[in-house]
Amino acid sequence: MKPVLKVMTKEHTDSCARQQFADCRNCRLGALCLPIALATADVERLDNIVERKRPLQRGDHLYREDDTFRSVYAVRSGAIKTYHITDDGQEQVTGFFFPGEIVGMDGIGCGRFGGSAKALETTSICEIPFESLGELSMQLPSLQKHFFQLMSQEITEDQKLITLLSKSSAEQRIASLLLSISARNARRNLSDTRFRLPMSRTDIANYLGLTIETVSRLFTRFARNGLVTSDNKEIILEDLNRLRQVASVNRNRV
């Protein structure tokens, strides 16, 4: 039987955020996070190194650029925005992270975080000390392999973003972002057509290299063309197939 898809509502997010003391053995995101690679007995060993603290509130920083790298973080509920400050002092959004995804891997290489991470809404985090994770990975090859897969996935996503920003029209960029969120929701057994955007239009514009006026105009155009219905941050993707066509077809007008 096909799993029932759920819509991520604000009430659902708030409920998840209160589950501060849940562990890896009963986490609903276990199939997306590190435990997917582990046998039941080994999940408990992973759970023993995970640190869970109070949820972040909107605007709270998980870490800041150039902070010493000590841990990676799994998002349990809510959403995280990553960004860095450019040479001229402007904020450049570099990514959005949703439940089941790992943030902070950019600090592995040089021992310091390459950017900052901030909560977009009430967000629960599992902190995984990297030294402890490394030691456990040496004992559990399947865990090490899965972590490498997560790192590879992040590299692939970064490459896709570079391609998107360098060769795509504004319409393609918006369509691709919506399809990305749709696919990530589906992996969490949530609705791939109805969801809430935790980020602002300003963040979307910054991330995609567009102006906020262009983002607003394209959402209006998508709605007029029957592709989406939007009410502030609540989004319904009305026609996934046509949205995929927009994302893949080269368009010149903005």
PAZAPA-4460 file (N, C-alpha, C; in steps of 0.05 Angstrom, whole numbers, plus 32768, in hexadecimal, padded with zeros to 4 digits):
% residues 254
    n_x    n_y    n_z   ca_x   ca_y   ca_z    c_x    c_y    c_z   seq   type   mol
   8011   7FE8   8000   8000   8000   8000   8012   8019   8000     1      M     A
   800B   802C   7FF0   801A   8045   7FEE   8017   8055   8008     2      K     A
   802E   805F   8013   802C   806F   802C   801A   8087   8028     3      P     A
   800C   808F   803D   7FFC   80A7   803C   800E   80BF   803F     4      V     A
   800B   80D2   802D   801B   80EA   802E   800D   80FE   8041     5      L     A
   801E   810D   804F   8013   8121   8062   801C   813C   805A     6      K     A
   800C   8150   8061   8013   816C   805C   8021   8176   8075     7      V     A
   8038   8183   8072   8046   818F   8088   8039   81A9   8090     8      M     A
   8029   81A9   80A5   801C   81C1   80AF   802D   81CD   80C5     9      T     A
   8026   81E6   80CD   8035   81F3   80E2   8030   81E3   80FC    10      K     A
   8018   81D9   8101   8013   81CA   8119   8024   81B1   811A    11      E     A
   8027   81A3   8103   8037   818B   8101   8054   8192   8108    12      H     A
   805E   81A8   80FD   807A   81B0   8102   807E   81B6   811F    13      T     A
   806B   81C5   812B   806D   81CC   8148   806D   81B3   8159    14      D     A
   805C   81A0   8152   805B   8187   8161   8075   8178   8160    15      S     A
   8081   8177   8148   809B   816A   8145   80B0   8178   8156    16      C     A
   80AF   8193   8156   80C3   81A2   8165   80C3   819C   8182    17      A     A
   80AC   8194   818D   80AA   818E   81A9   80B5   8173   81B0    18      R     A
   80BB   8162   819C   80C5   8148   81A2   80E3   8148   81A7    19      Q     A
   80EB   8158   81BB   8108   815C   81C0   8116   8143   81C9    20      Q     A
   8107   8131   81D6   8115   811A   81E2   8111   8100   81D2    21      F     A
   8106   8103   81BA   8104   80EB   81A8   8120   80E3   81A0    22      A     A
   8123   80C9   819A   813D   80BF   8193   813D   80B3   8177    23      D     A
   8155   80AA   816E   8158   809F   8153   8147   8086   814E    24      C     A
   8140   8078   8164   8131   805F   8160   8114   8064   8159    25      R     A
   8109   807B   8161   80ED   8080   815A   80E9   8098   8149    26      N     A
   80FF   80A3   813E   80FD   80BB   812E   80EF   80B5   8113    27      C     A
   80DC   80C5   810B   80CE   80C0   80F2   80DF   80C6   80DA    28      R     A
   80F6   80D2   80DE   8108   80D9   80C8   811F   80C6   80C6    29      L     A
   811E   80B0   80D4   8135   809D   80D4   813C   8093   80B8    30      G     A
   8128   8091   80A7   812D   8087   808C   813C   809B   807A    31      A     A
   813F   80B4   8083   814D   80C8   8074   8168   80D0   8080    32      L     A
   816A   80CD   809A   8181   80D6   80A8   8195   80BE   80AB    33      C     A
   81A9   80C1   80BC   81BE   80AD   80BE   81B5   8091   80C6    34      L     A
   81A0   808D   80D6   8199   8072   80DF   8190   805F   80C9    35      P     A
   818B   806A   80B1   8182   8058   809B   8196   8042   8096    36      I     A
   81AF   8046   809C   81C4   8033   8095   81C8   801E   80AB    37      A     A
   81BA   8021   80C2   81C1   8012   80D9   81AD   7FFD   80E1    38      L     A
   81B7   7FE7   80ED   81A6   7FD3   80FA   819B   7FE0   8114    39      A     A
   8186   7FD4   811E   8179   7FDF   8135   818C   7FE2   814D    40      T     A
   819D   7FCF   8152   81AF   7FD1   8169   81C3   7FE7   8165    41      A     A
   81CB   7FED   814C   81DE   8002   8147   81D2   801E   8148    42      D     A
   81B8   8020   8143   81AB   8039   8145   81AD   8045   8161    43      V     A
   81AC   8033   8175   81AF   803C   8190   81CB   8047   8195    44      E     A
   81DF   803C   8189   81FA   8047   818C   81FC   8063   817F    45      R     A
   81EF   8067   8169   81EE   8081   815D   81DF   8095   816F    46      L     A
   81C9   808B   8179   81B8   809C   818A   81C8   80A6   81A3    47      D     A
   81DA   8096   81AC   81EA   809D   81C4   81FC   80B5   81C0    48      N     A
   8203   80BA   81A7   8215   80D1   81A2   8206   80EA   8199    49      I     A
   81ED   80E7   8193   81DD   80FE   8189   81D5   8110   81A1    50      V     A
   81D8   812A   819D   81D0   813D   81B2   81B7   814C   81A8    51      E     A
   81A3   814E   81B9   818A   815C   81B2   8186   8172   81C6    52      R     A
   8183   818A   81BC   8180   81A2   81CD   8165   81AE   81C8    53      K     A
   8160   81C4   81D5   8146   81D2   81D1   8144   81DC   81B4    54      R     A
   812C   81DC   81A9   8128   81E5   818D   8132   8202   8189    55      P     A
   813C   8207   8172   8143   8222   816A   812A   8231   8163    56      L     A
   8129   824A   816A   8113   825C   8161   811B   826A   8148    57      Q     A
   8107   8274   813A   810C   8282   8121   8121   8298   8125    58      R     A
   8135   8298   8113   814A   82AB   8115   8162   82A3   8126    59      G     A
   815F   828E   8135   8176   8284   8145   818B   8277   8133    60      D     A
   81A4   827A   813A   81B9   826E   812A   81C0   8253   8136    61      H     A
   81C3   8240   8124   81CE   8226   812B   81EC   8227   812D    62      L     A
   81F9   8235   811B   8215   823C   811C   821A   8254   810A    63      Y     A
   8231   8260   810D   8238   8278   80FD   8251   8272   80ED    64      R     A
   8253   8281   80D7   826B   827F   80C5   8285   8282   80D5    65      E     A
   8297   826F   80D0   82B2   826E   80DD   82B1   8263   80F9    66      D     A
   829A   825B   8103   8299   824D   811D   82A9   8233   811A    67      D     A
   82B5   822A   8130   82C4   8210   812F   82B0   81F9   812A    68      T     A
   82B7   81E8   8117   82A7   81D1   8110   82AB   81BB   8124    69      F     A
   8295   81B2   8130   8297   819B   8143   8281   8186   813D    70      R     A
   826B   818F   8130   8254   817D   812D   8247   8182   8112    71      S     A
   8238   816D   8109   8225   8171   80F3   8209   816F   8100    72      V     A
   81F5   8178   80F2   81DB   817B   80FE   81C5   816F   80EC    73      Y     A
   81B4   815F   80F8   819D   8154   80E9   8184   8164   80F1    74      A     A
   8176   816E   80DD   815D   817D   80E2   8147   8169   80E9    75      V     A
   813A   816C   8100   8124   815B   8108   8109   8167   80FF    76      R     A
   8106   8181   8103   80EE   818F   80FA   80F5   81AC   80F5    77      S     A
   80E4   81B9   80E6   80EA   81D5   80DF   80FB   81D7   80C6    78      G     A
   810B   81EC   80C4   811C   81F1   80AD   8133   8203   80B4    79      A     A
   8149   81FF   80A6   8162   820E   80AA   816A   821C   8090    80      I     A
   8173   8234   8092   817E   8243   807C   819C   8246   8080    81      K     A
   81AC   823F   806C   81C9   8244   806E   81D0   825C   805C    82      T     A
   81E4   826B   8064   81EC   8283   8055   8208   828A   805C    83      Y     A
   8215   829B   804C   822E   82A7   8054   822E   82C4   804D    84      H     A
   8240   82D3   8059   8242   82F0   8054   8257   82F5   803F    85      I     A
   824F   8303   802A   8262   8309   8014   8276   831E   801C    86      T     A
   8289   8323   800B   829E   8336   8011   8293   8352   8014    87      D     A
   827D   8358   8007   8271   8373   800A   825C   8374   8020    88      D     A
   825C   835F   8031   824A   8360   8049   822D   8357   8044    89      G     A
   8227   834B   802D   820C   8343   8027   8208   8325   802D    90      Q     A
   81F0   831F   8035   81E9   8303   803B   81E4   82F4   8021    91      E     A
   81F0   82DD   801E   81EB   82CB   8007   81E0   82B1   8011    92      Q     A
   81C7   82AB   800B   81BA   8292   8014   81C6   827B   8003    93      V     A
   81CE   8266   8011   81DC   824F   8003   81CC   8235   8004    94      T     A
   81B7   8234   8015   81A8   821B   8015   8191   821C   802A    95      G     A
   817F   8209   8026   8169   8205   8039   8168   81E7   8040    96      F     A
   8165   81E1   805A   8166   81C6   8064   814C   81C0   8073    97      F     A
   8141   81A8   806D   8128   81A0   8078   812B   8186   8088    98      F     A
   8116   817E   8096   8118   8166   80A8   8123   814E   809A    99      P     A
   8136   8140   80A8   8144   8129   809D   815D   812F   808F   100      G     A
   8164   8149   808B   817C   8151   807D   8192   815A   8090   101      E     A
   81AB   8156   8087   81C2   815C   8098   81CE   8177   808F   102      I     A
   81D3   8188   80A3   81DF   81A2   809D   81F9   81A5   80AD   103      V     A
   820C   81B3   80A2   8225   81B8   80AF   823C   81A9   80A4   104      G     A
   8239   819A   808E   824F   818B   8084   8264   819C   8076   105      M     A
   825E   81B5   8071   8272   81C7   8065   8289   81CD   8077   106      D     A
   8286   81C6   8091   829C   81CB   80A4   82B0   81B5   80A6   107      G     A
   82AA   819E   8099   82BC   8187   809D   82D8   818C   8092   108      I     A
   82DA   8199   807B   82F3   819C   806D   8308   81AC   807C   109      G     A
   8300   81C4   8086   8314   81D6   8092   8311   81D9   80B0   110      C     A
   82FD   81CC   80BB   82F9   81CE   80D8   82EA   81E7   80E2   111      G     A
   82E0   81F6   80CF   82CF   820D   80D5   82B8   820E   80C1   112      R     A
   82A1   8218   80CA   828A   821A   80B9   828E   822F   80A4   113      F     A
   8287   8228   808B   828B   823A   8075   8275   824F   8073   114      G     A
   825F   824B   8082   8249   825E   8082   823A   825C   809C   115      G     A
   8224   826A   809E   8213   826A   80B5   81FA   825B   80B0   116      S     A
   81ED   8251   80C6   81D4   8242   80C4   81C0   824E   80D7   117      A     A
   81A8   8255   80CE   8194   8263   80DE   8179   8255   80DB   118      K     A
   816A   8254   80F1   8150   8247   80F0   813C   825A   80E2   119      A     A
   812C   824F   80CF   8117   825E   80C2   80FD   825E   80D1   120      L     A
   80FA   824B   80E3   80E3   8248   80F4   80EB   8237   810C   121      E     A
   80D9   8231   811E   80E0   8220   8134   80EB   8206   812A   122      T     A
   8104   81FF   8132   8112   81E9   8125   8120   81D8   813A   123      T     A
   811B   81BD   8139   8129   81AA   814B   8140   819E   813C   124      S     A
   8156   819B   814A   816F   8192   813E   817B   817B   814F   125      I     A
   8186   8167   8141   8197   8153   814D   81B4   815A   8147   126      C     A
   81C4   815F   815C   81E0   8166   8159   81F0   814C   815A   127      E     A
   8201   8147   8147   8211   812F   8145   822E   8136   8146   128      I     A
   823C   8134   815D   8258   813B   815E   8268   812B   814A   129      P     A
   8278   8139   8139   8284   812D   8122   829A   8119   812B   130      F     A
   82A9   811F   8140   82BD   810D   8149   82B1   80F2   8152   131      E     A
   829B   80F4   8161   828D   80DC   816A   8282   80CC   8152   132      S     A
   8277   80DB   813F   826C   80CF   8127   8282   80C0   8117   133      L     A
   829A   80CC   8116   82B0   80C0   8108   82B8   80A6   8115   134      G     A
   82BA   80A6   8130   82C1   808E   813F   82AD   8078   813B   135      E     A
   8293   8080   813C   827E   806C   8138   827E   8061   811C   136      L     A
   8284   8072   8108   8284   806A   80EC   829A   8055   80E7   137      S     A
   82B0   8057   80F6   82C6   8044   80F3   82BD   8028   80FC   138      M     A
   82AA   8027   810F   82A0   800E   8119   8288   8004   8108   139      Q     A
   827A   8017   80FB   8262   8010   80EC   8266   8019   80CF   140      L     A
   8271   8009   80BE   8276   8011   80A2   825D   801A   8093   141      P     A
   8246   800F   8099   822E   8017   808C   8227   8034   8092   142      S     A
   822D   803D   80AB   8228   8058   80B2   823B   806B   80A3   143      L     A
   8254   8063   80A2   8268   8073   8093   8260   8076   8076   144      Q     A
   8257   8060   806A   824F   8061   804D   8237   8073   8049   145      K     A
   8224   8072   805B   820C   8083   8058   8213   80A0   805C   146      H     A
   8226   80A6   806E   822D   80C2   8072   823C   80CD   8059   147      F     A
   824C   80BC   804D   8259   80C4   8034   8245   80C9   801E   148      F     A
   8230   80B9   801E   821A   80BD   800A   820D   80D8   800F   149      Q     A
   8208   80DF   8028   81FC   80F9   802E   820E   8110   8025   150      L     A
   8228   810D   8029   823B   8121   8020   823B   8123   8002   151      M     A
   823A   810D   7FF4   8239   810D   7FD7   8220   811A   7FCD   152      S     A
   8209   8115   7FDB   81F0   8121   7FD3   81F1   813F   7FD5   153      Q     A
   81FE   8149   7FEB   8201   8166   7FEE   8212   8172   7FD8   154      E     A
   8227   8165   7FD1   8238   816F   7FBB   8228   8170   7FA1   155      I     A
   8219   815B   7F9C   8208   815B   7F84   81F4   8171   7F83   156      T     A
   81E8   8177   7F9A   81D4   818C   7F9C   81E2   81A7   7F97   157      E     A
   81FA   81AB   7FA2   8209   81C4   7F9D   820E   81C7   7F7F   158      D     A
   8216   81B2   7F72   821C   81B3   7F55   8203   81BA   7F46   159      Q     A
   81EC   81AF   7F4E   81D3   81B5   7F40   81CC   81D2   7F43   160      K     A
   81D1   81DD   7F5B   81CB   81FA   7F60   81DD   820B   7F4E   161      L     A
   81F6   8205   7F4C   8208   8214   7F3B   81FF   8214   7F1E   162      I     A
   81F7   81FD   7F15   81EC   81FB   7EF9   81D3   820B   7EF6   163      T     A
   81C1   8209   7F0A   81A8   8217   7F09   81AC   8235   7F08   164      L     A
   81BE   823F   7F18   81C2   825C   7F19   81D1   8267   7F00   165      L     A
   81E1   8255   7EF4   81F1   825F   7EDE   81E4   825D   7EC2   166      S     A
   81D0   824A   7EBF   81C5   8245   7EA5   81A7   8248   7EA3   167      K     A
   8199   824A   7EBA   817C   8249   7EB9   816F   8264   7EBA   168      S     A
   8157   8265   7EAF   8147   827E   7EB0   813B   8280   7ECC   169      S     A
   812F   8297   7ED2   8122   829B   7EEC   810C   8288   7EF0   170      A     A
   80FC   8282   7EDB   80E6   826F   7EDD   80F0   8253   7EE5   171      E     A
   8106   824B   7ED8   8111   8231   7EDE   811B   822F   7EFB   172      Q     A
   8126   8245   7F05   8131   8245   7F20   811A   8241   7F34   173      R     A
   8105   8250   7F31   80EE   824E   7F44   80E2   8232   7F42   174      I     A
   80DE   8229   7F29   80D1   820E   7F26   80E3   81F9   7F32   175      A     A
   80FD   81FB   7F2E   8110   81E7   7F38   8110   81E6   7F57   176      S     A
   810F   81FE   7F63   810E   81FF   7F80   80F4   81F2   7F8B   177      L     A
   80DE   81F8   7F7F   80C4   81EC   7F88   80C5   81CD   7F84   178      L     A
   80D0   81C4   7F6E   80D2   81A7   7F69   80E5   819A   7F7D   179      L     A
   80FA   81A8   7F84   810D   819D   7F98   8100   8199   7FB3   180      S     A
   80F1   81AE   7FBC   80E3   81AB   7FD5   80CE   8195   7FD4   181      I     A
   80C0   8193   7FBD   80AC   817E   7FB9   80B9   8163   7FBC   182      S     A
   80D0   815E   7FB0   80DD   8144   7FB1   80E7   813E   7FCD   183      A     A
   80F1   8153   7FDB   80FB   814F   7FF6   80E4   8149   8009   184      R     A
   80CD   8155   8005   80B5   814E   8015   80AD   8132   8010   185      N     A
   80AD   8129   7FF7   80A5   810E   7FF0   80B6   80F9   7FFF   186      A     A
   80D0   80FF   8001   80E3   80ED   800F   80DC   80EB   802C   187      R     A
   80CF   80FF   8037   80C7   80FF   8053   80AA   80F4   8057   188      R     A
   809F   80E9   8041   8083   80DF   8042   806F   80F5   8048   189      N     A
   8075   810D   803E   8063   8124   8040   8059   812A   8024   190      L     A
   8045   813B   8022   803A   8142   8008   804F   8150   7FF6   191      S     A
   8050   8147   7FDD   8062   8153   7FCA   8055   816A   7FBB   192      D     A
   803B   816F   7FC1   802E   8185   7FB2   8022   819A   7FC4   193      T     A
   8021   8196   7FDE   8017   81AA   7FF1   802B   81AD   8008   194      R     A
   8036   81C4   800B   8049   81C9   8020   804B   81E6   8026   195      F     A
   8059   81EC   803C   805E   8207   8045   807B   820E   8040   196      R     A
   807F   8225   8033   809B   822E   802F   80A4   823D   8048   197      L     A
   80B9   8232   8055   80C2   823F   806E   80D2   8258   8069   198      P     A
   80DD   825B   8051   80EE   8272   804B   80DE   8289   803F   199      M     A
   80E8   82A1   8041   80DB   82B9   8037   80E0   82BB   8018   200      S     A
   80D0   82CC   800B   80D5   82D2   7FEF   80F1   82DE   7FEC   201      R     A
   80F9   82EE   7FFF   8114   82FB   7FFE   812A   82E5   7FFE   202      T     A
   8127   82D1   8010   813A   82BB   8011   813B   82AC   7FF6   203      D     A
   8123   82A7   7FEB   8122   8298   7FD2   8130   82A8   7FBC   204      I     A
   812B   82C2   7FBB   8138   82D3   7FA7   8156   82D3   7FAA   205      A     A
   815F   82D5   7FC3   817C   82D5   7FC9   8189   82BB   7FC0   206      N     A
   817C   82A5   7FC8   8187   828A   7FC2   8189   8285   7FA4   207      Y     A
   8174   828E   7F95   8173   8289   7F78   8180   829F   7F67   208      L     A
   818B   82B3   7F73   8197   82C8   7F64   8184   82D9   7F54   209      G     A
   816C   82DE   7F60   8157   82EE   7F53   8150   8305   7F65   210      L     A
   8140   8318   7F5A   8135   832D   7F6B   811B   8323   7F77   211      T     A
   8114   832F   7F8D   80FA   8327   7F9A   80E3   832E   7F88   212      I     A
   80E5   8343   7F78   80D0   834A   7F66   80CC   8334   7F51   213      E     A
   80E2   8329   7F47   80E0   8313   7F33   80D3   82FB   7F40   214      T     A
   80DB   82F4   7F58   80D0   82DD   7F66   80B2   82E0   7F69   215      V     A
   80A9   82F8   7F73   808D   82FD   7F77   807E   82FB   7F5C   216      S     A
   8089   8307   7F47   807C   8307   7F2D   8079   82EB   7F22   217      R     A
   808E   82DA   7F26   808C   82BF   7F1C   8079   82AE   7F2B   218      L     A
   8077   82B1   7F45   8063   82A3   7F54   8047   82AA   7F4A   219      F     A
   8043   82C4   7F45   8029   82CD   7F3A   8024   82C1   7F1F   220      T     A
   8039   82C0   7F0E   8036   82B4   7EF3   8030   8296   7EF5   221      R     A
   803E   8288   7F07   8039   826B   7F0A   801C   8266   7F13   222      F     A
   8013   8278   7F25   7FF7   8275   7F2E   7FE3   827A   7F17   223      A     A
   7FE9   828E   7F08   7FD7   8295   7EF1   7FD6   827F   7EDD   224      R     A
   7FED   8271   7ED9   7FEF   825B   7EC6   7FE6   8240   7ED1   225      N     A
   7FDC   8240   7EE9   7FD2   8227   7EF5   7FE7   8214   7EFE   226      G     A
   8000   821D   7F03   8015   820C   7F0C   8015   8209   7F2A   227      L     A
   8010   821F   7F38   8010   821F   7F55   7FF9   8230   7F60   228      V     A
   7FF2   822B   7F79   7FE1   823C   7F88   7FF1   8244   7FA1   229      T     A
   7FF3   825E   7FA6   8002   8266   7FBE   7FF2   827A   7FCE   230      S     A
   7FF3   8276   7FE8   7FE7   8288   7FFC   7FFC   828E   8010   231      D     A
   800A   82A5   800C   8021   82AB   801C   8036   8295   801A   232      N     A
   803B   8286   802F   804F   8271   802E   8043   8255   8029   233      K     A
   8029   8253   8027   801C   8239   8022   801B   8235   8003   234      E     A
   8026   821E   7FFA   8029   8219   7FDE   801B   81FF   7FD6   235      I     A
   800C   8200   7FC0   8002   81E8   7FB3   800D   81E7   7F97   236      I     A
   801A   81D1   7F91   8024   81CC   7F76   800D   81BF   7F66   237      L     A
   8001   81CD   7F54   7FE9   81C4   7F46   7FEF   81B1   7F2F   238      E     A
   8007   81B3   7F23   800D   81A3   7F0C   802B   819D   7F0C   239      D     A
   8033   8187   7F18   8050   8180   7F1A   805D   817C   7EFE   240      L     A
   804E   816F   7EEC   8059   816A   7ED2   8060   8184   7EC3   241      N     A
   804E   8197   7EC3   8053   81B0   7EB6   8069   81C0   7EC4   242      R     A
   806A   81BD   7EDE   807F   81CB   7EED   809B   81BF   7EE6   243      L     A
   809B   81A5   7EE1   80B4   8198   7ED8   80BC   81A2   7EBD   244      R     A
   80A9   81A6   7EAC   80AE   81B0   7E91   80BA   81CC   7E93   245      Q     A
   80AF   81DD   7EA4   80BA   81F8   7EA8   80D7   81F6   7EB1   246      V     A
   80DD   81E4   7EC4   80F7   81E2   7ED0   810C   81D8   7EBB   247      A     A
   8103   81C9   7EA7   8116   81BD   7E94   8118   81CC   7E7A   248      S     A
   8105   81DD   7E73   8105   81EB   7E59   8112   8206   7E5D   249      V     A
   8125   820C   7E4A   8133   8225   7E4B   8120   823C   7E44   250      N     A
   811F   8250   7E57   810E   8267   7E52   811F   8280   7E54   251      R     A
   8119   8293   7E44   8129   82AC   7E45   811B   82C3   7E53   252      N     A
   8101   82C2   7E53   80F3   82D9   7E5F   80F2   82D6   7E7E   253      R     A
   80F3   82EC   7E8C   80F3   82EC   7EAA   80DA   82FA   7EB3   254      V     A
***
